[in-house]
Amino acid sequence: MERKIISKRIGGILDDLSRLNNALYAMDTTDIQRYPDNYEVLSIDAALRAESIACRLRHLIYASTGVKKAEYLTSAQTVHGIEISYEDGILAVSLPSLLPKRRQRQNTEFLLDPIYFAMEQYSKENTLPHFRECVVCFTQVYDQTLPTRRVRDYDNLEEKQLLDVLATFVMVDDCGLLCDAYNTAVLGEKDCTMVSIMEKERFPRWIAEQEKRLKSISDF
């Protein structure tokens, strides 16, 4: 790639970094108790801008260095803290953030690329299940030190694209006839999303286990 093109792209990223810095400064000076809506708008703007910056830097690396996409995403998977396990009939995928609101223009590449690569790598080293009929449980874990007004309606969460990635590896099909979806919200040490996929007959026992292990929002 020509140096002129690289410099132009870096300049655009620097401009976005300046805007991100301004958004973070505004967040830091906004009274979250008096102006929670303003704080939410600022925080969403900052988060989405940071994701865009990260994705643009990824593409710059792919285009201007010898680093391959798979090589980079190995590191990205670690930084994101994506964890995958299959035990006792349940495929569990832990993600480092809450799912976005459905109408947010979030750059899904930021997280979906590392998830896809993590699943691909896991499948090479482990035997994955292949579900025909299953239940997919989305557990939104909210930081218990933050206000509970952050808890969102389930119909505002974007699950489809994440489900599409997971279905590629472990499902015959994610259509409604074969795949049931279950949503729950719990309090925890930090924000994250936990996805659990299992055969339908395993689901009742999973519910019972969750009630013993996790504190629900209604108990707060």
ROPAVO-624581 format. One record per residue: residue in three letters; y, x, z of N, C-alpha, C in turn. Coordinates in steps of 0.1 Angstrom, whole numbers, plus 5000, padded with zeros to 4 digits. Atoms other than C-alpha are relative to their C-alpha. Example, Ala and Ser with C-alpha at 12.3 -4.5 7.8 and 13.67 -1.06 7.14 Angstrom:
% ROPAVO-624581
ALA498850095000495551235078501250095000SER498949915000498951375071501149925008
This chain:
% ROPAVO-624581
MET498850085000500050005000501250095000GLU498749925001503550134991500750005013ARG499249994988505750255019501149905001LYS499050095001508450025008499549865005ILE500550134996506249715013499650005014ILE500349994986504949845046501249985009SER498750004992508549895059500549865000LYS499550135001509449545047499249915010ARG500850084991506549385066500350045014ILE499749964986507249595097501449945004GLY498750064997510849475095500049865004GLY500150144996509849115095499349985013ILE500750014987507549175125501050035011LEU499049964991510449345143501049895003ASP499150114999512649045136499449895009ASP500750104992510048815151499850055015LEU500149954987509649045181501349985008SER498750024993513349015188500149855004ARG500050144997513048635186499149975012LEU500950024988510048645210500650055013ASN499349954988512048855234501049905005ASN499050104996514848595234499349885006ALA500750124994512348315240499550035014LEU500549964987510848505269501150015010TYR498849994991514248575284500549865004ALA499650134997515148205281499049935009MET501050054991511848115298500250045014ASP499849944987512648345326501249955008THR498850054994516048195332500149845001THR500050155000515047825328499449955013ASP500550064988514547625360498949904996ILE501150075004511047495355499949865007GLN500050124993511447235382500949894995ARG499050095005514547075368499949974986TYR500150025015513847125331498650034995PRO501349975004510147115327499749994985ASP500250025014510346985291500650124992ASN499449885007512747265280499150125002TYR500949884998510447525296498749994992GLU501250015008507447385278500350034985VAL499749975014509147395244500250154998LEU499849865001510247755251498750085001SER501249934998506847865263499149994987ILE500850035012505047705232500650094989ASP499449925010507547875209499750155001ALA500349864998506948215225498650034997ALA501549985002503148175225499750004985LEU500450015014502948065188500650124992ARG499449885007505348345177499250125003ALA500849884996503248605196498750004992GLU501250015008500148475178500250044985SER499749975014501848495144500250154999ILE499849855000502948855152498750075000ALA501349934999499448955161499249994987CYS500750025013497948805129500650084989ARG499349925011500548975107499750155002LEU500349864998499849305124498650034996ARG501449985004496149255118499950034985HIS500149995014496649205081500750134995LEU499349875003499049505080499050125002ILE501049904997496249715095499050004989TYR501150005010493649595070500550054987ALA499549975013495949655041500550154999SER499449875001497449995050499350115007THR500849904994494750175069498549994996GLY501450005003491050255066499249915010VAL500750094990490250015095499549884994LYS500650125006487849745084500249885010LYS499850124992488249385096499049985011ALA501050014990484949385114500250105011GLU499849904990485749705131501249965010TYR498850044991489149565144499649885009LEU500450134993487649225154499050035012THR500849964989485149415176500950025012SER499149974989488049535197500749875004ALA499350134997489849195194499249915009GLN500950094992486849015208500050055015THR500049954986486849245239501449975006VAL498750034994490649205244500149855003HIS499950144998490348825241499249965012GLY500850034989487648825267499049894996ILE501050105004485248605246498650045005GLU501449974994481848575263499049894995ILE501150095005478648425249498750035007SER501349994993475348355266499149884996TYR500950115002472248155260498950015011GLU500949994989470248065291499749865004ASP500450134995468247775304500349884990GLY499850105010468647585271501449974997ILE498650035002472447605271500750124993LEU499149905006474647805247501449995006ALA498750004994477847895266500950104994VAL499049925006480948025250501349995009SER498850004992483948125272501150054992LEU498849965007487348145256501250035010PRO499049954990490448305272501249915001SER498850084999492848015268499649854999LEU500250145002493247635268500049974985LEU499850045014492747455235501449944997PRO498650055003496047375218500149854998LYS499850145004497547035213499749984986ARG500450035013496346865182501150024989ARG498950005010499846855165500750135000GLN499349875000500847215173499650074987ARG500349925012501147435142499650145005GLN500449874995499147705159499250084989ASN500749925009497847995139498550025005THR501350004995494147925144499250134997GLU500749885003493148255128500050105012PHE499949914989494348435159498850005009LEU501150014991491448315180498749974992LEU501250035007488948175154499350124994ASP500649885006488448505136499250085010PRO500849934990487348685168498849925005ILE501150084996485148395178498950004990TYR501150005010483348385145499350145000PHE500649864999482848765147499150025012ALA500849994988481648735183498649934998MET501350075002479048475173499150074990GLU500849935010477948675143499350125006GLN500649894994477448985164498949965010TYR501050044991475648795191498749964993SER501150045007473348645166499150114994LYS500749895005472348985153499250075011GLU500649934989471349105188499249905009ASN500750104992469948775203499549894991THR500550125007467948475192500949885004LEU499250124997470248175189499249874998PRO500650135002469147815193500549944987HIS499550085011469347575164499849855003PHE500150144995470147225176500149904988ARG499950115010469446915155500949895006GLU499250104992470746665181500450075013CYS499549924988472946805208501349935006VAL498750044993475846755232500950125001VAL499049894999478946975230501049975011CYS499150034989480846995263501150105000PHE498749925000484447115263500549995014THR499450004986485547215298501350085000GLN498749944999489247285301500350045015VAL499849954986489847505332501550035001TYR498649984998493347495345500350085013ASP499649924988494947755368500449915011GLN499750094989494947585402501350035007THR498749974994498147765412501249944993LEU498950055008500147595385500049845001PRO499950154998501447225384498949934992THR501050085007498846965375500549924989ARG499450085011501246795351499750074987ARG500449935012500047065326498749944994VAL501350055005496746875323500349904988ARG499750075012496646715288498949894998ASP501050105005494946405273499050064991TYR501149945008491646485257500249984985ASP499850025014492746325224501150084994ASN499049915005495546575222499550144998LEU500649865001493146875221499450024986GLU500649975013492147045189498750075001GLU501349954999488447085189499250034987LYS500750015013487347035153499850144994GLN500249875006487947385140499150105008LEU500849924991486347555170498549954998LEU501350065002483347315166499450044987ASP500549965013483047405129499550145000VAL500449864999482747775138498650015007LEU501250004992480047715164498849934992ALA501050075008478147465142499450094989THR500549915011477847735115498850085005PHE501049914995475547935138498949925007VAL501150054991473647685160499749854998MET500250155002473747325146499549974986VAL500450055013472047145117501349944994ASP498850075005475246935114500849965013ASP499250044989478146855137500649854998CYS499650135002478446495125499849915012GLY500150094988478746205150498649955003LEU501450054998475146095144499150105007LEU500849904994473746425156500650075012CYS499249924990476446575178500949915009ASP499150074991478046405209500950105006ALA499049914994481146555224500449945014TYR499650044987482046545261501150095005ASN498949924995485346655277500249985015THR499750004985486146745313501150105003ALA499049914996488946915331499750045015VAL500249954987488547135362501150105004LEU499149904995490647365384499250135002GLY500749874999489847735384501050115003GLU499249884997491248085390501050034989LYS499149975011492848105355499749904989ASP500250085012493347905323498950054991CYS501049965009490347915300499349874994THR500850115006488047695278498650045000MET501449985000484347675283499349904992VAL500750095009482147535256498550015003SER501449994998478547445264499349904991ILE500850085010476047325238498549995004MET501450024995472647175247499449894993GLU500750125004469946935237500549885008LYS499550124993470846575247499349985013GLU500850034988468046555273500450105011ARG499649904991469546865290501349965007PHE498750034995472946705295500149945014PRO499950054987472346495326499950105011ARG500149904990471246795346501250095000TRP498849925001474246995333501149935008ILE499050074993476546725346499950025015ALA500249994986474946735380500350145005GLU499749864996475247115381501550035001GLN498649985000478847105372500749945012GLU499450074989479746855399499850095013LYS500249924988478347095425500850134999ARG499449875001479947405411501550014998LEU498650005004483447315399500849895007LYS499150104994486347135415500749924989SER499450085010487546845394501549985002ILE498650034999491146755387500349895010SER499850124991490746425406499850045014ASP500249964987489746615437501350085006PHE498949924997493046805437501149935008
